[in-house]
Amino acid sequence: MIDAAQRARIRRLFYAEHWRIGTISAELGVHHDAVRNAIESERFIRPGTQVRPTMLDPYKGLVGKILDDYPRLRATRIFEMIRARGYPGSVVQLRRYVAGIRPQRAEAFLRLETLPGEQAQVDWGNFGKIQVGSAKRALSCFVMVLSWSRAIYARFALDQTLESFMRGHVLAFEALGGVPREILYDNLKSVVLDRAGDHIRFHPRILDLAGYYHFAPKPCAPYRGNEKGKVERQIQYLRHSFFAARRFASVEDLNAQLARWIAEIAHVRRAPGHADGRAVADLLVDEKPRLLALPEHPMPCGRVTGVASGKTPYVRFDLNDYSIPHTLVKKPLTLVAEEQTVRLLDGDTVVAHHARSYDRGKVVEDPAHVAELAREKRRAHDLRGRDLLRSVCKHADDLLDALALRGESLGGHTVRLTQLLDRYGSAELDRAMAEALARGATGAASVAHLLDQRARARKTLPPLDAVLPDDPRVRDLRVTPHALGRYDELYAADSDDAGSSEGTP
């Protein structure tokens, strides 16, 4: 087959440039028969002109009879049949002949009429992709149409999962005010798991949905899209009348605009297929009493799956990580994902509740989980410090016990004592602990004071841990020390003044 542009080029080269058929065929890389078809060379055969016979001529009558009996029989099968009868030509010549004489039978379709409340049709519509944070998500629209009134329910979603499909049904039933007795589908994997002729194996969760709302699922026949033409036309109507050139900030905003459009435009228009010219909304009023009643509670449609975290207190779901209590690391949990929330359960107990993210690579945290993990880490750090003090100072147990009896927080004392251990060493720290206990002055501050006094008495204060910046203005700075004699003179003067004041009556 050649497209319209190539056909126009062939005709220009033949009629305007007067190229031969073989030259056009070689130059454009198309078969010479395609060139003849484009220039309609059969019109050049004048009445009475002798047409050159072909090897197929003796078999044309047989081919015609075969096609009368079997109009849809393929040319390759006819080729095998006539070759067995001596046909020496090629299948290409036969294909061209069969294409010209095959009976064209246009299929006629019955007009499918339904009663009020009897049927609805459901399908997904694809509307490209949208950016959600750093993730690109497919934008789909669930559409349900009541076959009699043409009332429509539609809702956009970021996936075509089974859970979204079921949620669309539940929300559609609530919006339309009831349940149709049967729902017609295409052969979606969300509905039909397997099919052999009229033997259909439905998805178990669709059967659960049908049993809960008392409708009959009806897949249409394969390759018979006309059977659900109402919903397909509504998807096209929605695509061109609502979605085209539509601006929206989020899927929630898009669904809010869609709900207004259905109420103010789609349901106000004249209902297709009704000669009385009534609006869709008026017909829906008549159809609602004939729909099946809704159950007292809507069916839950969340996705339920088993999960477990790794070494960190997070579980991965749909490209994002959700926090859990750190005590449940590597423990099997149950995840329940709704459209806007994600819950995690340990048995029947909800241990985490998060807003669902449709971004990619996001870490969704509960501040309480993070705070509890931080407290546990600090506690573990304190315990390691206490173990270190007990291992190098024999009086550490007595000092820590005395602090605990006084109701002191051991964390701060432990940190200060480990700093003193690094600065003065275990022997000096242990002696200071013993002296502090003997004096009844238990506490890291008392121990630090004793260590400082001893160091000053020996004039061996440890060097201060001062880290200067690597800046030549600071590193190469030279400070000239001042003479301290002036301070001695001031001290002596103060002493003399004090002595003279004491002798004054």
C-alpha positions in Angstrom: 0.0 0.0 0.0 1.1 3.5 -0.7 0.0 6.7 1.1 -1.7 9.7 -0.5 1.6 11.7 -0.7 3.4 9.0 -2.6 0.4 8.4 -4.9 0.4 12.1 -5.8 4.2 12.0 -6.5 3.8 9.0 -8.8 1.0 10.7 -10.8 3.1 13.9 -11.1 6.2 12.0 -12.4 4.0 10.0 -14.9 1.7 12.7 -16.2 3.8 15.9 -15.8 7.4 14.6 -16.2 6.4 11.7 -18.5 8.5 9.1 -16.7 8.0 5.4 -17.6 6.4 3.1 -15.1 9.6 1.1 -14.6 11.6 4.2 -14.0 9.2 5.4 -11.3 9.2 2.0 -9.7 13.0 1.9 -9.5 13.4 5.5 -8.4 10.7 5.3 -5.6 11.4 1.7 -4.6 7.7 0.6 -5.1 6.3 -2.3 -7.0 5.4 -1.5 -10.6 1.8 -2.8 -9.9 1.5 -0.1 -7.2 2.7 2.5 -9.8 0.0 1.2 -12.3 -2.7 1.4 -9.6 -1.7 5.0 -8.8 -1.8 6.2 -12.4 -4.9 4.0 -13.1 -3.4 2.5 -16.2 -6.4 0.2 -16.8 -8.1 3.3 -18.2 -5.7 3.3 -21.1 -7.0 0.0 -22.4 -9.3 0.9 -25.3 -12.3 -1.2 -26.2 -11.3 -3.9 -28.5 -7.7 -3.9 -27.4 -6.3 -7.4 -26.9 -5.3 -8.0 -23.3 -2.3 -10.3 -22.9 -3.4 -13.7 -21.4 -2.0 -14.8 -18.0 -1.4 -18.2 -16.4 -4.3 -17.5 -14.1 -6.9 -17.2 -16.8 -7.8 -20.9 -17.0 -8.4 -20.9 -13.2 -10.4 -17.7 -12.7 -13.7 -19.5 -13.0 -12.6 -22.0 -10.2 -11.4 -19.1 -8.1 -14.7 -17.3 -8.5 -16.6 -20.4 -7.5 -14.5 -20.9 -4.4 -15.1 -17.4 -3.3 -18.8 -17.7 -3.8 -18.8 -20.7 -1.5 -16.2 -19.4 1.0 -16.2 -15.5 0.8 -13.6 -15.1 3.6 -11.1 -17.8 2.4 -7.6 -16.5 2.3 -5.7 -16.2 -1.0 -2.9 -18.4 0.3 -5.4 -21.3 0.8 -6.9 -20.8 -2.6 -3.4 -20.8 -4.0 -2.8 -24.3 -2.5 -6.1 -25.5 -4.0 -5.5 -24.4 -7.5 -1.8 -25.3 -7.5 -2.9 -28.9 -6.8 -4.9 -28.6 -10.0 -1.9 -27.5 -12.1 -1.7 -23.7 -11.6 2.0 -22.8 -12.4 1.9 -19.1 -11.5 2.7 -17.2 -8.3 0.6 -16.4 -5.3 1.2 -12.6 -5.9 -0.8 -12.7 -9.1 -3.6 -14.6 -7.4 -3.7 -12.2 -4.5 -4.3 -9.2 -6.9 -7.0 -11.1 -8.7 -8.8 -12.2 -5.4 -8.6 -8.7 -4.0 -10.5 -7.4 -7.0 -13.3 -10.0 -7.1 -13.8 -11.0 -3.4 -17.4 -10.3 -2.4 -17.6 -7.4 0.0 -20.2 -8.1 2.5 -20.8 -5.2 4.9 -21.8 -6.5 8.4 -25.1 -5.3 9.6 -25.6 -4.7 13.3 -28.8 -4.9 15.3 -29.9 -1.9 17.2 -29.3 -2.8 20.9 -32.2 -1.5 23.0 -32.3 -1.7 26.8 -34.8 -1.1 29.5 -34.4 1.5 32.3 -32.2 0.2 35.0 -31.2 -2.9 33.0 -27.7 -2.2 31.8 -24.6 -0.1 32.2 -21.4 -0.1 30.2 -17.9 0.4 31.7 -14.5 1.0 30.2 -11.2 2.9 30.8 -10.1 5.9 28.7 -6.5 6.7 28.3 -5.5 10.4 28.5 -1.7 10.4 28.2 0.7 11.0 31.1 1.1 13.7 33.7 4.0 14.7 35.9 3.6 14.1 39.7 6.7 15.4 41.4 9.6 13.4 39.9 7.3 10.6 38.6 5.4 10.4 35.3 2.1 8.7 35.8 -0.4 7.5 33.3 -3.7 9.4 33.4 -6.7 7.2 33.0 -10.5 7.8 33.2 -13.0 5.3 34.6 -16.3 5.8 32.7 -19.7 4.2 33.4 -22.8 4.9 31.3 -26.3 3.9 31.9 -27.5 2.4 28.6 -31.0 3.7 28.7 -30.7 7.3 30.0 -27.1 7.8 28.9 -26.3 9.2 32.4 -22.6 9.2 32.9 -20.2 8.8 35.8 -16.5 9.5 35.1 -13.4 9.9 37.3 -9.7 10.3 36.6 -7.1 8.1 38.3 -3.4 7.7 38.1 -3.5 3.9 37.3 -5.7 1.2 35.9 -5.3 -1.2 38.8 -8.0 -3.6 39.9 -8.5 -1.5 43.1 -9.1 1.7 41.1 -11.4 -0.2 38.8 -13.5 -1.5 41.7 -13.4 1.9 43.4 -14.8 3.5 40.2 -17.8 1.1 40.4 -18.5 1.9 44.0 -18.4 5.7 43.5 -20.4 5.4 40.2 -23.2 3.5 42.0 -23.3 6.2 44.7 -23.3 9.0 42.2 -26.0 7.5 39.9 -28.2 6.5 42.9 -28.3 2.8 42.4 -27.0 -0.3 40.6 -27.9 -1.6 37.1 -28.9 -5.2 36.8 -26.0 -6.0 34.4 -22.8 -4.3 33.5 -21.2 -4.8 30.1 -17.4 -4.8 29.8 -14.7 -5.3 27.2 -12.6 -8.4 27.9 -10.4 -6.5 30.4 -7.9 -8.5 32.5 -9.5 -6.8 35.5 -12.7 -8.7 34.7 -11.9 -11.8 32.6 -9.0 -14.0 33.5 -9.6 -16.5 30.8 -12.1 -17.2 28.0 -12.8 -20.0 25.7 -15.8 -19.2 23.6 -18.7 -18.8 25.9 -16.8 -20.3 28.9 -15.6 -17.3 30.9 -13.4 -17.3 34.1 -14.0 -14.1 35.9 -11.6 -12.4 38.2 -12.5 -13.4 41.8 -12.6 -9.8 43.1 -15.0 -8.8 40.4 -17.3 -11.6 41.4 -17.0 -10.4 45.0 -18.0 -6.9 43.8 -20.9 -8.3 41.7 -22.1 -10.4 44.7 -22.0 -7.4 47.0 -24.0 -5.1 44.7 -26.1 -7.9 43.1 -25.3 -7.1 39.4 -24.3 -9.5 36.6 -21.0 -8.9 34.9 -21.3 -9.4 31.1 -18.2 -9.3 28.9 -19.0 -8.5 25.3 -18.1 -10.9 22.5 -14.5 -10.7 21.3 -13.9 -8.2 18.5 -17.5 -6.8 18.9 -16.8 -3.4 20.2 -20.2 -2.2 18.9 -21.8 -4.0 21.8 -20.4 -1.4 24.2 -20.6 1.5 21.7 -22.4 3.7 24.2 -19.5 3.9 26.6 -16.9 4.3 23.8 -18.9 7.2 22.4 -19.1 8.8 25.8 -15.3 8.5 26.2 -14.8 10.3 22.9 -17.4 12.9 23.9 -15.6 13.4 27.2 -12.2 13.5 25.4 -13.2 16.3 22.9 -15.8 18.2 24.8 -14.2 18.2 28.3 -10.6 17.2 28.3 -9.3 19.1 25.2 -7.3 22.2 26.2 -8.3 21.7 29.8 -6.0 23.2 32.5 -5.9 21.7 36.0 -3.6 21.8 39.0 -4.0 18.2 40.2 -6.0 15.1 39.6 -8.3 16.2 42.4 -8.8 19.5 40.7 -9.5 17.7 37.4 -12.1 15.5 39.0 -13.8 18.5 40.6 -14.0 20.2 37.2 -15.3 16.9 35.6 -18.1 16.6 38.2 -19.3 20.1 37.4 -19.1 19.4 33.6 -21.2 16.3 34.0 -23.8 18.1 36.0 -23.9 21.3 33.9 -23.2 20.1 30.4 -23.3 16.3 29.9 -26.5 15.7 31.8 -28.2 18.8 30.4 -27.8 17.8 26.8 -30.5 16.0 24.8 -30.2 12.2 25.4 -28.9 10.3 22.4 -31.2 7.6 21.0 -34.4 9.2 22.4 -36.8 10.7 19.9 -38.7 12.7 22.5 -35.7 15.1 22.9 -35.6 14.9 26.7 -32.4 15.7 28.6 -30.2 13.1 30.2 -30.9 14.4 33.7 -34.7 14.0 33.2 -34.3 10.4 32.0 -32.0 9.6 34.9 -34.8 10.7 37.3 -37.1 8.1 35.6 -34.4 5.4 35.6 -33.3 5.7 39.3 -36.3 4.0 40.8 -35.6 1.0 38.5 -32.0 0.6 39.6 -31.1 -1.9 42.4 -30.9 -0.3 45.8 -27.5 0.4 47.3 -26.3 -1.6 50.3 -26.0 0.1 53.7 -22.2 0.4 53.5 -20.0 0.7 50.4 -17.7 -2.2 49.7 -14.0 -1.5 50.7 -11.8 -1.5 47.7 -8.3 -1.0 49.1 -5.3 -3.0 48.0 -4.2 -5.5 50.7 -0.7 -7.0 50.5 1.9 -8.4 52.8 5.1 -6.4 53.4 8.2 -6.4 55.5 11.0 -3.8 56.0 14.7 -4.3 55.7 17.2 -3.0 58.2 15.6 0.4 58.3 12.1 1.1 59.7 10.5 1.7 56.2 8.4 -0.3 53.8 8.4 0.2 50.1 5.1 0.6 48.2 4.4 2.0 44.8 7.8 3.7 44.3 7.8 5.3 47.8 8.9 4.5 51.4 6.6 4.7 54.4 7.8 4.7 58.0 6.9 2.1 60.6 7.7 1.8 64.4 11.4 0.7 64.7 10.3 -2.2 66.9 8.6 -3.8 63.8 11.7 -3.9 61.6 11.9 -7.2 59.5 8.5 -8.3 60.9 5.7 -9.2 58.4 3.0 -6.6 58.3 -0.2 -6.0 56.3 -0.4 -3.0 54.0 -3.8 -1.5 53.0 -3.6 1.1 50.3 -6.6 3.3 49.6 -6.6 6.1 47.0 -5.5 8.7 49.5 -4.1 6.8 52.4 -1.7 3.9 53.3 -2.2 1.9 56.5 0.1 -0.7 58.0 -1.3 -3.3 60.4 0.4 -5.7 62.8 -2.4 -8.3 63.0 -5.5 -6.3 63.7 -3.6 -3.3 65.1 -3.0 -0.2 63.0 0.7 0.7 63.6 1.1 3.3 60.9 -1.2 5.7 58.9 0.2 7.9 56.1 -1.1 10.1 53.3 -0.4 8.2 50.0 2.2 9.7 47.7 2.1 9.3 43.9 5.6 10.7 43.5 8.7 8.6 43.0 11.4 8.0 45.7 9.6 9.9 48.4 10.1 9.1 52.1 6.8 9.5 54.0 7.4 9.6 57.7 5.4 9.8 60.9 7.2 12.2 63.3 6.4 9.9 66.2 8.2 7.1 64.5 11.3 9.2 64.0 11.3 10.6 67.5 11.0 7.2 69.1 13.8 5.9 67.0 16.0 8.9 68.0 15.2 8.3 71.7 16.2 4.7 71.3 19.4 5.6 69.6 20.3 8.0 72.3 19.5 5.4 75.0 21.7 2.9 73.2 24.5 5.4 73.0 24.1 6.1 76.8 24.2 2.4 77.6 27.4 2.0 75.6 29.0 4.9 77.5 28.0 3.4 80.9 29.4 0.0 79.9 32.7 1.7 78.9 32.9 3.6 82.2 32.3 0.4 84.2 34.9 -1.5 82.3 37.8 1.0 83.0 36.8 2.6 86.4 36.0 0.3 89.4 34.1 3.1 91.1 31.8 3.9 88.1 29.1 1.4 89.3 28.9 3.1 92.8 28.8 6.6 91.3 26.1 5.7 88.7 24.0 3.9 91.4 24.2 7.0 93.6 23.0 9.2 90.7 20.1 6.8 90.0 19.1 6.8 93.7 18.9 10.6 93.6 16.7 10.4 90.5 19.2 12.0 88.2 19.1 11.5 84.4 22.1 9.3 83.7 22.4 10.3 80.1 24.0 13.7 80.6 26.3 12.5 83.4 27.4 9.6 81.3 28.3 11.9 78.4 30.3 14.3 80.6 32.2 11.4 82.4 33.2 9.8 79.0 34.5 13.2 78.0 36.6 13.4 81.2 37.8 9.9 80.5 39.1 11.0 77.1 40.8 14.0 78.7 42.3 12.7 81.9 42.5 9.0 81.5 41.0 6.1 83.4 43.3 6.2 86.5 42.8 9.9 87.3 39.0 9.6 86.6 38.7 6.6 88.9 40.5 8.4 91.8 38.3 11.5 91.3 35.2 9.3 91.4 36.3 7.7 94.7 37.0 11.1 96.3 33.6 12.4 95.1 31.8 9.4 96.6 33.7 9.9 99.9 32.7 13.5 100.1 29.1 12.7 99.1 29.4 15.0 96.1 28.1 12.5 93.4 27.8 13.9 90.0 29.9 14.5 86.8 30.3 18.2 87.8 31.9 17.3 91.1 34.2 14.8 89.5 35.3 17.4 86.9 36.0 19.9 89.6 38.2 17.5 91.5 40.1 16.6 88.4 40.6 20.3 87.6 41.9 21.0 91.1 44.4 18.2 91.0 45.7 19.3 87.6 46.1 22.9 88.8 47.9 21.7 91.9 50.4 19.8 89.7 50.4 22.7 87.2 49.8 20.0 84.5 46.5 21.1 83.1 45.8 19.1 79.9 45.9 21.2 76.8 42.6 22.5 75.5 41.3 20.9 72.4 41.3 24.0 70.2 41.1 23.6 66.5 42.0 26.7 64.5 40.7 27.2 61.0 43.1 26.6 58.1 43.2 30.4 57.4 46.7 32.0 57.1 45.3 35.1 58.7 44.7 33.0 61.9 47.3 30.3 61.5 50.2 32.8 61.1 49.0 35.3 63.6 51.6 36.3 66.3 50.3 37.7 69.6 52.8 39.7 71.7 52.4 38.9 75.4 51.9 41.7 77.9 54.0 42.2 81.1 52.0 41.1 84.1 53.9 43.3 86.6 51.2 46.0 86.3 48.6 43.6 87.7 50.9 42.9 90.7 51.1 46.7 91.4 47.3 47.0 91.2 46.9 44.1 93.6 49.4 45.6 96.1 47.6 49.0 95.9 44.3 47.3 96.7 45.8 45.5 99.7 47.2 48.8 101.1 43.9 50.5 100.7 42.2 47.7 102.5 44.7 47.8 105.4 44.3 51.6 105.8 40.6 51.5 105.8 40.6 48.9 108.6 42.5 51.3 110.9 40.2 54.2 110.3 37.8 54.8 113.2 
